[in-house]
Amino acid sequence: MGNLLNGVSFKEPTTVEDCDSTWETDSGGDEEQGDEDEEADKDGFEDSGAEELGSEVTDSSQNDSNALEQNIKPKRSFYAARDLYKYRHQYPQNFKDLRCQNDLCNLRFYMNKIPFKPDGVYIEDILNKWKSDYDKLEHNHTYIQWLFPLREQGLNFYAKELTSYEIEEFKKTKEATKRFIMAYKIMLDFFGLKLVDKNGNVSRAANWQDRFHHLNESQHNYLRITRILKSLGELGYEHFKSPLVKVFLQESIVENTIPNMKQSALEYFVYTIKVRRERRRLLRYACLYYQPPEHFIWGPPTKQKVQQCKLVKKTTASNRQLKKHSQKSKDAKTEQEPETARIDSLEEKLTGNAQVEETKQETAEVHPSDESVEDFKDIMTTETDSAKIEKSKLNNLPTHINDTTSSSLKVDKLMEQNTEDLSNESNTDRILIVDTIDESSKDCLCSLSPGTTANAENITPSENKLEKENKAK
């Protein structure tokens, strides 16, 4: 058969990411064929791995020291990742084809031809006498390497490693495969489980409560489970792995009946499965129930980033909505302020107009209205005409009378001038009429200007009075 690694370059993994190609071909679904995944996993020795899964994330909402300790995200084990990487890739770093040197001791043991060493017990004795002997199965540490052989050395150095040739011969031997399934059932019963059908489905056995409790306390059995899963894949029962791992994930994470198994199930059991599609299914199932959810470090990394981006976008959208709502409130307030100012100015205008109207009314009480002014003008015009008639009469008098009446004529001119000023300016507040005048006050009266206040009697002139004065003079 030759060395399987002829012409194949192999790179020893140095990080957890180099060892894990579970999510490398993930397209968001499980539509890929299992065979294609398996071939890609076998041939692609230089797996680049997924992006870092063990990056620590701090929870800002927890501030006290106890909460911070609880929120420290666990890291994946490089030892576990490297061990399962080598198993999935047929142990390429130290593979040896010992077809000629190996005497097929593992196959001969299952054919009941030789006992296992160092105890010297045959396979038929184990299948018939050790069944349900939980103390012997628990404390004996040499039989497990013979019941579930691998292509790697175990704790029992008497046990021989499998070879590729022996594996092929084992699969062809029905007697060996039949006994191998019986040995698997014995170990399932020891763990509190039972095989349901030929597809490898398992369920709880009648003694599950006691056995789960023991399994939760006796954690060295987790190494045995890992070996059993590896051996199932080596001897042609790869399809038995997923149902068993699914039950252990359910009991440890969902049901919490075996809580101490949670880390081993995720670090070891899942990664014994060679088909990436099956690993992704199991990890997605575990991710649904893992607590706290932010501490689930087994992937998918791309989905985690997408979820974080969605959360950031959602937060950003919420902030934008709040900002937009705040801006709308500010705009509404800004629009309301000019409207309020306009209303206030309108109210001020209305108040001012009201005050103006009140002022006008008050002024109307002091000053005559336009109609009163017109009436007064008519009256004054009539009186002026009468004064003009009298003046013409006086002009026809003899000369000696003119001297006597010169002062009176001056007064008449002054009155006429005042009347015209009053008519032009509509100032009817005060009218200065001089009833009598003597020579001493003549110059004073002539120096008076229109609108000047004088110590004179404010009277309303009458035509009869003027006639009397003229006759007297």
The 8 nearest C-alpha neighbors of each residue, nearest first, counted from 0:
[[1, 2, 3, 164, 96, 163, 98, 97],
 [2, 0, 3, 96, 5, 4, 95, 98],
 [1, 3, 4, 5, 96, 0, 95, 94],
 [4, 2, 5, 1, 0, 7, 91, 94],
 [3, 5, 7, 2, 6, 91, 8, 94],
 [6, 4, 7, 3, 2, 1, 8, 91],
 [5, 7, 4, 8, 3, 2, 9, 42],
 [8, 6, 4, 5, 9, 3, 44, 42],
 [9, 7, 6, 10, 44, 4, 45, 5],
 [8, 10, 44, 45, 7, 11, 91, 92],
 [9, 11, 45, 12, 8, 44, 46, 92],
 [10, 12, 13, 9, 92, 45, 17, 44],
 [13, 11, 17, 14, 18, 10, 81, 15],
 [12, 14, 11, 17, 15, 18, 81, 77],
 [15, 13, 17, 16, 12, 77, 18, 81],
 [14, 16, 18, 77, 17, 80, 19, 13],
 [15, 17, 48, 14, 19, 18, 49, 51],
 [18, 16, 48, 14, 12, 47, 15, 19],
 [19, 17, 15, 16, 84, 80, 81, 12],
 [20, 18, 48, 16, 21, 17, 15, 49],
 [21, 19, 48, 23, 22, 49, 46, 18],
 [20, 22, 275, 19, 23, 279, 278, 49],
 [23, 21, 25, 20, 24, 49, 299, 279],
 [22, 24, 20, 49, 25, 21, 48, 47],
 [25, 23, 22, 26, 21, 20, 36, 275],
 [26, 24, 22, 27, 23, 28, 21, 29],
 [27, 25, 28, 24, 29, 30, 22, 31],
 [26, 28, 25, 29, 302, 30, 24, 301],
 [27, 29, 26, 30, 25, 31, 276, 279],
 [30, 28, 31, 276, 27, 280, 26, 25],
 [29, 31, 28, 32, 276, 26, 27, 33],
 [32, 30, 29, 33, 276, 36, 35, 28],
 [31, 33, 35, 34, 36, 30, 276, 29],
 [32, 34, 36, 35, 274, 37, 276, 31],
 [35, 33, 37, 36, 32, 38, 274, 39],
 [34, 36, 38, 32, 37, 33, 39, 31],
 [37, 35, 33, 39, 34, 38, 274, 275],
 [36, 38, 34, 40, 274, 35, 39, 33],
 [39, 37, 41, 35, 40, 36, 42, 34],
 [40, 38, 36, 42, 37, 41, 43, 35],
 [39, 41, 37, 38, 43, 42, 36, 88],
 [42, 40, 38, 88, 39, 43, 37, 44],
 [41, 43, 39, 44, 40, 38, 88, 37],
 [42, 44, 45, 40, 39, 41, 46, 38],
 [45, 43, 46, 9, 42, 41, 10, 88],
 [44, 46, 43, 10, 47, 9, 8, 17],
 [47, 45, 48, 44, 43, 17, 20, 18],
 [46, 48, 17, 45, 49, 16, 20, 18],
 [49, 47, 17, 20, 16, 19, 46, 18],
 [50, 48, 16, 23, 20, 22, 51, 19],
 [49, 51, 52, 300, 16, 48, 301, 47],
 [50, 52, 53, 16, 54, 49, 300, 15],
 [51, 53, 296, 54, 300, 50, 297, 298],
 [54, 52, 74, 296, 51, 55, 75, 73],
 [55, 53, 52, 51, 56, 74, 72, 296],
 [54, 56, 72, 53, 57, 71, 73, 74],
 [57, 55, 54, 72, 58, 71, 293, 294],
 [58, 56, 59, 55, 71, 70, 72, 67],
 [57, 59, 60, 61, 56, 70, 67, 62],
 [58, 60, 61, 57, 62, 67, 56, 70],
 [59, 61, 58, 62, 57, 66, 67, 63],
 [62, 60, 59, 66, 58, 63, 67, 70],
 [63, 61, 60, 64, 67, 66, 59, 58],
 [62, 64, 66, 65, 61, 67, 68, 60],
 [63, 65, 67, 66, 68, 62, 61, 69],
 [66, 64, 68, 67, 63, 69, 62, 70],
 [65, 67, 69, 68, 64, 63, 61, 70],
 [66, 68, 70, 64, 65, 69, 61, 63],
 [69, 67, 65, 70, 66, 71, 64, 63],
 [70, 68, 66, 67, 71, 65, 72, 64],
 [69, 71, 67, 68, 72, 66, 58, 57],
 [72, 70, 68, 69, 73, 67, 57, 55],
 [71, 73, 294, 55, 70, 56, 74, 293],
 [74, 72, 71, 75, 294, 53, 296, 55],
 [75, 73, 53, 76, 72, 296, 54, 55],
 [74, 76, 53, 77, 73, 266, 15, 296],
 [75, 77, 79, 78, 80, 74, 266, 15],
 [76, 78, 80, 15, 79, 81, 75, 14],
 [77, 79, 81, 76, 80, 82, 15, 83],
 [80, 78, 82, 76, 77, 81, 83, 267],
 [79, 81, 77, 83, 78, 82, 18, 15],
 [80, 82, 84, 78, 79, 83, 18, 77],
 [83, 81, 79, 85, 84, 80, 78, 86],
 [82, 84, 86, 85, 80, 81, 271, 270],
 [83, 85, 81, 87, 18, 86, 82, 80],
 [86, 84, 90, 88, 83, 82, 87, 81],
 [85, 87, 83, 89, 88, 84, 90, 82],
 [88, 86, 84, 85, 89, 273, 83, 271],
 [87, 89, 85, 41, 86, 90, 84, 91],
 [88, 90, 86, 91, 87, 85, 94, 41],
 [91, 89, 85, 86, 94, 88, 92, 93],
 [92, 90, 94, 89, 93, 88, 85, 4],
 [93, 91, 90, 94, 9, 11, 85, 10],
 [94, 92, 91, 90, 95, 151, 89, 85],
 [93, 95, 91, 90, 92, 96, 89, 2],
 [96, 94, 97, 93, 2, 162, 91, 98],
 [95, 97, 98, 162, 2, 94, 163, 1],
 [98, 96, 100, 99, 101, 95, 162, 164],
 [97, 99, 101, 96, 100, 164, 162, 165],
 [98, 100, 97, 101, 102, 96, 164, 103],
 [99, 101, 97, 98, 102, 96, 103, 162],
 [102, 100, 103, 97, 98, 99, 104, 162],
 [101, 103, 104, 100, 99, 98, 107, 105],
 [104, 102, 106, 101, 105, 165, 107, 161],
 [103, 105, 107, 102, 106, 108, 159, 101],
 [106, 104, 108, 107, 103, 109, 145, 159],
 [105, 107, 109, 108, 103, 104, 169, 110],
 [108, 106, 110, 104, 109, 112, 105, 103],
 [107, 109, 113, 105, 111, 110, 106, 112],
 [110, 108, 175, 111, 106, 107, 122, 105],
 [109, 111, 107, 108, 112, 175, 106, 174],
 [112, 110, 108, 109, 113, 122, 121, 107],
 [113, 111, 107, 110, 108, 114, 109, 121],
 [112, 114, 108, 111, 107, 121, 115, 104],
 [115, 113, 121, 120, 119, 108, 116, 122],
 [114, 116, 119, 120, 117, 118, 121, 145],
 [117, 115, 118, 119, 157, 114, 158, 120],
 [116, 118, 119, 115, 157, 141, 120, 114],
 [117, 119, 116, 120, 115, 141, 114, 142],
 [120, 118, 114, 116, 115, 117, 121, 113],
 [119, 121, 114, 118, 115, 124, 122, 125],
 [122, 120, 114, 124, 123, 111, 115, 113],
 [121, 123, 125, 124, 111, 109, 126, 120],
 [124, 122, 126, 125, 121, 127, 111, 128],
 [125, 123, 127, 121, 128, 122, 126, 120],
 [124, 126, 129, 122, 123, 128, 127, 121],
 [127, 125, 123, 124, 128, 130, 129, 122],
 [126, 128, 124, 125, 129, 123, 130, 122],
 [129, 127, 124, 125, 130, 126, 132, 123],
 [130, 128, 125, 132, 127, 126, 131, 124],
 [129, 131, 132, 128, 185, 127, 126, 125],
 [132, 130, 133, 129, 189, 188, 185, 128],
 [133, 131, 129, 130, 134, 135, 136, 128],
 [132, 134, 136, 131, 135, 137, 189, 130],
 [135, 133, 137, 136, 132, 138, 139, 131],
 [136, 134, 137, 138, 133, 132, 139, 129],
 [137, 135, 133, 134, 139, 138, 132, 129],
 [136, 138, 134, 135, 133, 139, 140, 220],
 [137, 139, 135, 136, 134, 140, 133, 141],
 [140, 138, 135, 136, 141, 137, 142, 134],
 [141, 139, 142, 138, 143, 137, 155, 136],
 [140, 142, 155, 143, 139, 144, 154, 145],
 [141, 143, 145, 144, 140, 146, 139, 115],
 [142, 144, 146, 145, 141, 147, 140, 223],
 [145, 143, 148, 147, 142, 146, 158, 141],
 [146, 144, 142, 143, 147, 148, 158, 115],
 [145, 147, 143, 144, 142, 148, 182, 179],
 [148, 146, 230, 144, 145, 227, 143, 149],
 [147, 149, 144, 145, 230, 146, 161, 160],
 [150, 148, 151, 161, 160, 230, 147, 233],
 [149, 151, 161, 160, 162, 152, 148, 90],
 [152, 150, 149, 160, 153, 161, 90, 148],
 [151, 153, 160, 150, 154, 156, 159, 149],
 [154, 152, 155, 144, 151, 156, 158, 149],
 [153, 155, 156, 152, 141, 144, 140, 158],
 [156, 154, 157, 153, 141, 158, 144, 152],
 [155, 157, 158, 154, 153, 152, 159, 141],
 [158, 156, 155, 116, 159, 117, 115, 141],
 [157, 159, 156, 155, 145, 144, 160, 116],
 [160, 158, 157, 161, 105, 104, 152, 156],
 [161, 159, 150, 151, 149, 152, 162, 148],
 [160, 162, 150, 149, 165, 148, 159, 166],
 [163, 161, 165, 164, 96, 166, 97, 150],
 [162, 164, 166, 165, 167, 161, 96, 98],
 [163, 165, 167, 162, 166, 98, 168, 96],
 [164, 166, 168, 162, 167, 163, 169, 103],
 [167, 165, 169, 163, 164, 168, 234, 162],
 [166, 168, 164, 170, 169, 165, 163, 171],
 [169, 167, 165, 171, 166, 170, 164, 172],
 [168, 170, 166, 172, 171, 167, 165, 106],
 [171, 169, 167, 168, 172, 234, 166, 235],
 [172, 170, 168, 169, 173, 167, 176, 175],
 [171, 173, 169, 175, 174, 170, 176, 168],
 [174, 172, 176, 175, 177, 171, 170, 169],
 [175, 173, 177, 172, 176, 178, 110, 109],
 [174, 176, 109, 178, 173, 172, 177, 110],
 [177, 175, 179, 173, 178, 174, 180, 172],
 [178, 176, 174, 180, 179, 175, 173, 181],
 [179, 177, 181, 175, 180, 176, 182, 174],
 [178, 180, 176, 182, 177, 181, 175, 183],
 [181, 179, 183, 177, 178, 182, 184, 176],
 [182, 180, 178, 184, 183, 179, 185, 177],
 [181, 183, 185, 179, 180, 184, 178, 126],
 [182, 184, 180, 186, 181, 185, 187, 179],
 [185, 183, 187, 181, 182, 186, 188, 180],
 [184, 186, 182, 188, 183, 187, 130, 189],
 [185, 187, 189, 183, 188, 184, 190, 182],
 [188, 186, 192, 184, 190, 189, 185, 193],
 [189, 187, 191, 192, 185, 190, 186, 193],
 [188, 190, 186, 187, 191, 185, 133, 210],
 [189, 191, 187, 188, 210, 192, 186, 214],
 [192, 190, 207, 210, 188, 204, 189, 206],
 [193, 191, 203, 204, 187, 188, 202, 190],
 [192, 194, 204, 201, 202, 187, 188, 203],
 [195, 193, 201, 196, 200, 199, 184, 202],
 [194, 196, 201, 200, 193, 202, 199, 197],
 [197, 195, 198, 199, 200, 194, 201, 193],
 [196, 198, 199, 195, 200, 194, 239, 238],
 [199, 197, 196, 200, 239, 238, 195, 242],
 [198, 200, 239, 197, 196, 201, 242, 194],
 [201, 199, 242, 195, 198, 196, 194, 202],
 [202, 200, 194, 195, 193, 199, 243, 242],
 [203, 201, 192, 193, 204, 195, 194, 200],
 [204, 202, 192, 207, 191, 193, 205, 201],
 [203, 205, 192, 207, 191, 193, 206, 202],
 [206, 204, 207, 203, 191, 208, 192, 193],
 [207, 205, 204, 208, 191, 209, 210, 203],
 [206, 208, 191, 210, 204, 205, 211, 209],
 [209, 207, 211, 210, 206, 212, 191, 205],
 [210, 208, 212, 211, 207, 206, 213, 191],
 [209, 211, 191, 213, 207, 212, 208, 190],
 [212, 210, 214, 208, 213, 209, 207, 215],
 [211, 213, 215, 209, 210, 214, 208, 216],
 [212, 214, 210, 216, 211, 215, 217, 209],
 [215, 213, 211, 217, 216, 212, 210, 218],
 [214, 216, 257, 212, 213, 259, 217, 211],
 [215, 217, 213, 214, 218, 212, 259, 211],
 [218, 216, 214, 219, 215, 213, 220, 221],
 [217, 219, 220, 221, 216, 215, 214, 260],
 [218, 220, 221, 217, 222, 223, 214, 216],
 [219, 221, 223, 218, 222, 217, 224, 214],
 [220, 222, 224, 219, 223, 218, 225, 263],
 [223, 221, 225, 220, 224, 219, 226, 218],
 [222, 224, 220, 226, 221, 225, 227, 219],
 [225, 223, 227, 221, 226, 222, 228, 220],
 [224, 226, 222, 228, 223, 227, 268, 229],
 [227, 225, 223, 229, 224, 228, 230, 222],
 [226, 228, 224, 230, 229, 225, 147, 223],
 [229, 227, 231, 225, 226, 230, 240, 224],
 [228, 230, 226, 232, 231, 227, 271, 225],
 [231, 229, 233, 227, 232, 147, 228, 149],
 [232, 230, 236, 228, 229, 234, 233, 237],
 [231, 233, 237, 236, 229, 230, 235, 234],
 [234, 232, 230, 231, 235, 229, 166, 149],
 [235, 233, 231, 232, 236, 166, 230, 170],
 [234, 236, 232, 233, 237, 231, 170, 238],
 [237, 235, 231, 232, 238, 239, 234, 233],
 [236, 238, 232, 239, 240, 231, 235, 272],
 [237, 239, 236, 240, 241, 199, 198, 232],
 [240, 238, 199, 237, 236, 241, 242, 198],
 [241, 239, 243, 238, 242, 237, 228, 244],
 [240, 242, 244, 243, 245, 239, 238, 277],
 [243, 241, 245, 200, 244, 240, 239, 246],
 [242, 244, 246, 245, 240, 241, 201, 247],
 [245, 243, 247, 241, 246, 242, 248, 240],
 [244, 246, 242, 248, 243, 247, 241, 249],
 [247, 245, 249, 243, 248, 244, 250, 242],
 [246, 248, 244, 250, 249, 245, 251, 243],
 [249, 247, 245, 251, 246, 250, 252, 244],
 [248, 250, 253, 246, 247, 252, 251, 254],
 [249, 251, 254, 247, 256, 248, 255, 257],
 [250, 252, 257, 258, 255, 261, 248, 249],
 [253, 251, 255, 249, 248, 250, 254, 289],
 [252, 254, 249, 255, 250, 288, 251, 248],
 [253, 255, 250, 256, 249, 252, 251, 257],
 [254, 256, 251, 258, 252, 257, 250, 253],
 [255, 257, 250, 254, 251, 258, 211, 212],
 [258, 256, 251, 215, 255, 259, 260, 250],
 [259, 257, 251, 255, 260, 261, 256, 252],
 [260, 258, 261, 257, 215, 251, 262, 218],
 [259, 261, 258, 263, 262, 257, 251, 264],
 [262, 260, 251, 264, 259, 263, 258, 252],
 [261, 263, 265, 264, 260, 266, 259, 267],
 [262, 264, 266, 267, 260, 265, 261, 268],
 [263, 265, 268, 261, 262, 267, 266, 260],
 [264, 266, 262, 263, 269, 267, 268, 261],
 [265, 267, 263, 264, 262, 79, 268, 269],
 [268, 266, 263, 270, 264, 269, 265, 79],
 [267, 269, 264, 271, 270, 225, 265, 244],
 [270, 268, 271, 265, 267, 272, 278, 264],
 [271, 269, 272, 267, 268, 83, 278, 266],
 [270, 272, 268, 269, 83, 229, 273, 267],
 [273, 271, 270, 274, 269, 278, 240, 277],
 [272, 274, 87, 271, 275, 37, 270, 40],
 [275, 273, 37, 276, 277, 272, 36, 33],
 [276, 274, 278, 21, 277, 36, 279, 273],
 [275, 277, 279, 278, 274, 29, 280, 33],
 [278, 276, 280, 279, 275, 274, 281, 241],
 [279, 277, 275, 281, 280, 276, 269, 282],
 [278, 280, 282, 276, 277, 281, 283, 275],
 [281, 279, 277, 283, 278, 282, 284, 276],
 [280, 282, 284, 278, 283, 279, 285, 277],
 [283, 281, 285, 279, 284, 280, 286, 278],
 [284, 282, 286, 280, 285, 281, 279, 287],
 [283, 285, 281, 282, 286, 287, 280, 288],
 [286, 284, 282, 287, 283, 288, 289, 281],
 [285, 287, 283, 289, 284, 288, 282, 295],
 [288, 286, 285, 284, 289, 283, 292, 282],
 [289, 287, 286, 285, 253, 290, 252, 284],
 [288, 290, 286, 292, 285, 287, 291, 252],
 [291, 289, 292, 288, 294, 293, 295, 252],
 [290, 292, 293, 294, 289, 295, 70, 288],
 [291, 293, 290, 294, 289, 295, 286, 288],
 [292, 294, 295, 291, 290, 72, 296, 56],
 [295, 293, 72, 292, 291, 296, 73, 290],
 [294, 296, 293, 292, 297, 286, 289, 298],
 [295, 297, 52, 298, 53, 294, 74, 75],
 [298, 296, 295, 52, 299, 282, 265, 300],
 [299, 297, 300, 296, 52, 295, 303, 282],
 [298, 300, 302, 301, 303, 22, 297, 283],
 [301, 299, 298, 303, 302, 52, 304, 50],
 [302, 300, 304, 303, 299, 305, 298, 50],
 [301, 303, 305, 299, 304, 300, 306, 298],
 [302, 304, 300, 306, 301, 305, 307, 299],
 [305, 303, 307, 301, 302, 306, 308, 300],
 [304, 306, 302, 308, 307, 303, 309, 301],
 [307, 305, 309, 303, 304, 308, 302, 310],
 [306, 308, 304, 310, 309, 305, 311, 303],
 [309, 307, 305, 311, 310, 306, 312, 304],
 [310, 308, 306, 312, 307, 311, 313, 305],
 [309, 311, 307, 313, 308, 312, 314, 306],
 [312, 310, 308, 314, 309, 313, 315, 307],
 [313, 311, 315, 309, 314, 310, 316, 308],
 [314, 312, 310, 316, 315, 311, 309, 317],
 [313, 315, 317, 311, 312, 316, 310, 318],
 [316, 314, 312, 318, 317, 313, 311, 319],
 [315, 317, 319, 313, 318, 314, 312, 320],
 [318, 316, 314, 320, 319, 315, 313, 321],
 [319, 317, 315, 321, 316, 320, 322, 314],
 [320, 318, 322, 316, 317, 321, 323, 315],
 [321, 319, 323, 317, 322, 318, 324, 316],
 [320, 322, 324, 318, 319, 323, 325, 317],
 [323, 321, 319, 325, 320, 324, 318, 326],
 [324, 322, 320, 326, 325, 321, 319, 327],
 [323, 325, 327, 321, 326, 322, 320, 328],
 [324, 326, 322, 328, 323, 327, 321, 329],
 [327, 325, 329, 323, 328, 324, 322, 330],
 [328, 326, 330, 324, 329, 325, 331, 323],
 [327, 329, 325, 331, 326, 330, 332, 324],
 [330, 328, 326, 332, 327, 331, 333, 325],
 [331, 329, 333, 327, 332, 328, 334, 326],
 [332, 330, 334, 328, 333, 329, 327, 335],
 [331, 333, 335, 329, 330, 334, 328, 336],
 [334, 332, 330, 336, 335, 331, 329, 337],
 [335, 333, 331, 332, 336, 337, 330, 338],
 [334, 336, 332, 338, 333, 337, 339, 331],
 [335, 337, 339, 333, 338, 334, 340, 332],
 [338, 336, 340, 339, 335, 334, 341, 333],
 [339, 337, 341, 335, 336, 340, 342, 334],
 [338, 340, 336, 342, 337, 341, 335, 343],
 [339, 341, 337, 343, 338, 342, 336, 344],
 [342, 340, 338, 344, 339, 343, 337, 345],
 [341, 343, 345, 339, 340, 344, 346, 338],
 [342, 344, 340, 346, 345, 341, 339, 347],
 [345, 343, 347, 341, 346, 342, 340, 348],
 [346, 344, 348, 342, 347, 343, 341, 349],
 [345, 347, 349, 343, 344, 348, 350, 342],
 [348, 346, 344, 350, 345, 349, 351, 343],
 [349, 347, 351, 345, 346, 350, 352, 344],
 [348, 350, 346, 352, 351, 347, 345, 353],
 [349, 351, 347, 353, 348, 352, 346, 354],
 [352, 350, 348, 354, 353, 349, 347, 355],
 [353, 351, 355, 349, 354, 350, 348, 356],
 [354, 352, 350, 356, 351, 355, 349, 357],
 [353, 355, 351, 357, 352, 356, 358, 350],
 [356, 354, 352, 358, 357, 353, 359, 351],
 [355, 357, 359, 353, 358, 354, 352, 360],
 [356, 358, 354, 360, 355, 359, 361, 353],
 [359, 357, 355, 361, 360, 356, 362, 354],
 [360, 358, 362, 356, 361, 357, 363, 355],
 [359, 361, 363, 357, 362, 358, 356, 364],
 [360, 362, 358, 364, 359, 363, 357, 365],
 [363, 361, 359, 365, 364, 360, 366, 358],
 [362, 364, 360, 366, 361, 365, 359, 367],
 [363, 365, 361, 362, 366, 360, 367, 359],
 [364, 366, 362, 363, 361, 367, 360, 428],
 [367, 365, 363, 362, 364, 368, 428, 427],
 [368, 366, 371, 363, 372, 369, 365, 364],
 [367, 369, 371, 370, 363, 372, 366, 373],
 [368, 370, 372, 371, 373, 367, 374, 425],
 [369, 371, 373, 372, 368, 374, 367, 375],
 [372, 370, 374, 368, 369, 373, 367, 375],
 [371, 373, 375, 369, 370, 374, 376, 368],
 [374, 372, 376, 370, 375, 371, 369, 377],
 [375, 373, 371, 377, 376, 372, 370, 378],
 [374, 376, 372, 378, 373, 377, 371, 379],
 [377, 375, 373, 379, 378, 374, 380, 372],
 [378, 376, 380, 374, 375, 379, 381, 373],
 [377, 379, 375, 381, 376, 380, 382, 374],
 [378, 380, 382, 376, 381, 377, 383, 375],
 [381, 379, 383, 377, 382, 378, 376, 384],
 [380, 382, 378, 384, 379, 383, 377, 385],
 [381, 383, 379, 385, 380, 384, 386, 378],
 [384, 382, 386, 380, 385, 381, 379, 387],
 [383, 385, 387, 381, 386, 382, 380, 388],
 [386, 384, 382, 388, 383, 387, 389, 381],
 [385, 387, 383, 389, 384, 388, 390, 382],
 [388, 386, 390, 384, 385, 389, 383, 391],
 [389, 387, 385, 391, 390, 386, 384, 392],
 [388, 390, 392, 386, 387, 391, 393, 385],
 [389, 391, 387, 393, 392, 388, 386, 394],
 [392, 390, 394, 388, 393, 389, 387, 395],
 [393, 391, 389, 390, 395, 394, 388, 396],
 [392, 394, 390, 395, 396, 391, 389, 401],
 [393, 395, 391, 392, 396, 390, 401, 397],
 [394, 396, 393, 392, 391, 397, 390, 398],
 [395, 397, 393, 394, 400, 398, 401, 392],
 [398, 396, 400, 399, 401, 395, 394, 393],
 [399, 397, 401, 400, 396, 402, 403, 395],
 [400, 398, 401, 402, 397, 403, 396, 404],
 [399, 401, 403, 398, 402, 397, 404, 396],
 [402, 400, 398, 404, 403, 399, 405, 397],
 [403, 401, 405, 404, 400, 399, 398, 406],
 [402, 404, 400, 401, 405, 399, 406, 472],
 [403, 405, 407, 401, 402, 406, 400, 408],
 [406, 404, 408, 402, 407, 403, 401, 409],
 [405, 407, 409, 404, 408, 410, 403, 441],
 [406, 408, 404, 410, 405, 409, 411, 436],
 [409, 407, 411, 405, 410, 406, 412, 404],
 [410, 408, 412, 406, 411, 407, 413, 405],
 [409, 411, 413, 407, 408, 412, 414, 406],
 [410, 412, 408, 414, 409, 413, 415, 407],
 [413, 411, 415, 409, 414, 410, 416, 408],
 [412, 414, 410, 416, 411, 415, 409, 417],
 [413, 415, 411, 417, 412, 416, 418, 410],
 [414, 416, 412, 418, 413, 417, 411, 419],
 [415, 417, 413, 419, 418, 414, 412, 420],
 [418, 416, 420, 414, 419, 415, 449, 421],
 [417, 419, 415, 421, 416, 420, 414, 422],
 [418, 420, 422, 416, 421, 417, 423, 415],
 [421, 419, 417, 423, 422, 418, 424, 416],
 [420, 422, 418, 426, 424, 425, 419, 423],
 [421, 423, 419, 425, 420, 424, 418, 376],
 [424, 422, 420, 421, 425, 419, 426, 418],
 [423, 425, 426, 421, 422, 420, 427, 419],
 [426, 424, 422, 421, 423, 427, 372, 420],
 [427, 425, 424, 421, 428, 422, 429, 423],
 [426, 428, 429, 425, 421, 430, 372, 367],
 [427, 429, 426, 430, 366, 367, 425, 365],
 [428, 430, 427, 431, 426, 450, 457, 452],
 [431, 429, 432, 457, 427, 428, 458, 417],
 [432, 430, 457, 429, 433, 455, 456, 458],
 [433, 431, 457, 458, 434, 430, 456, 414],
 [434, 432, 435, 455, 431, 456, 436, 410],
 [433, 435, 432, 436, 456, 455, 458, 460],
 [434, 436, 433, 437, 407, 468, 432, 410],
 [437, 435, 440, 441, 438, 434, 433, 406],
 [436, 438, 439, 440, 441, 435, 406, 442],
 [437, 439, 441, 440, 436, 442, 406, 443],
 [440, 438, 437, 441, 442, 443, 436, 444],
 [439, 441, 443, 438, 442, 437, 444, 436],
 [442, 440, 438, 444, 443, 439, 445, 437],
 [441, 443, 445, 444, 440, 446, 439, 438],
 [444, 442, 440, 446, 441, 445, 447, 439],
 [443, 445, 441, 447, 446, 442, 440, 410],
 [444, 446, 442, 443, 447, 441, 413, 409],
 [445, 447, 443, 444, 442, 448, 441, 449],
 [448, 446, 444, 445, 451, 443, 449, 453],
 [447, 449, 451, 450, 446, 445, 417, 444],
 [450, 448, 451, 417, 447, 420, 416, 421],
 [449, 451, 448, 452, 429, 417, 430, 431],
 [452, 450, 449, 448, 447, 453, 431, 429],
 [451, 453, 450, 454, 431, 455, 447, 429],
 [454, 452, 455, 451, 431, 447, 456, 444],
 [455, 453, 456, 452, 457, 431, 433, 451],
 [456, 454, 453, 433, 457, 431, 432, 434],
 [455, 457, 458, 433, 432, 454, 431, 434],
 [456, 458, 431, 432, 455, 430, 459, 429],
 [459, 457, 456, 460, 432, 431, 430, 433],
 [458, 460, 461, 457, 432, 430, 431, 456],
 [461, 459, 458, 462, 432, 464, 382, 465],
 [462, 460, 464, 463, 459, 465, 382, 466],
 [461, 463, 465, 464, 466, 460, 385, 382],
 [464, 462, 466, 465, 461, 467, 468, 460],
 [463, 465, 467, 466, 462, 461, 468, 460],
 [466, 464, 468, 462, 467, 463, 469, 461],
 [465, 467, 463, 469, 464, 468, 470, 462],
 [468, 466, 464, 470, 465, 469, 471, 463],
 [469, 467, 471, 465, 470, 466, 472, 464],
 [468, 470, 466, 472, 471, 467, 465, 404],
 [471, 469, 467, 468, 472, 466, 465, 464],
 [470, 472, 468, 469, 467, 466, 465, 404],
 [471, 469, 470, 468, 404, 403, 400, 467]]
